[in-house]
Amino acid sequence: MVEYTPTLDSIFSSLADPTRRDILRRVSSRQLSVGEIALPYDLTFAAISKHLKVLERARLIVKKRRGKEQIVSIAPQTLQKADDYLEFYRQFWEERLDSLEDYLNKEA
């Protein structure tokens, strides 16, 4: 049976793009205006806006208006959902690697 979780799908789809991952990394350290986000990229303002919309739909960022500016901040609770999902695989591989280590130590 396929596990279908729209929230996880949108999160991982959003994170598949390197520009969006970089934007998310940058807003994780502090809130930025849309203009500040756009500065380091060789993209149009419209392209940056599209990236922000994808991140916002996935609930990875939150935009708030401050005067004429839109301020972008990270939504860490959404990343927690992705981390919770990945925790299963983290534990799976840690157990496998521990078993391999035990096997290799017995053989040595």
Secondary structure, DSSP 8 states (H G I E B T S, - for coil): -----HHHHHHHHHHTSHHHHHHHHHHHHS-EEHHHHHTTSSS-HHHHHHHHHHHHHTTSEEEEEETTEEEEEE-HHHHHHHHHHHHHHHHHHHHHHHHHHHHHHHH-
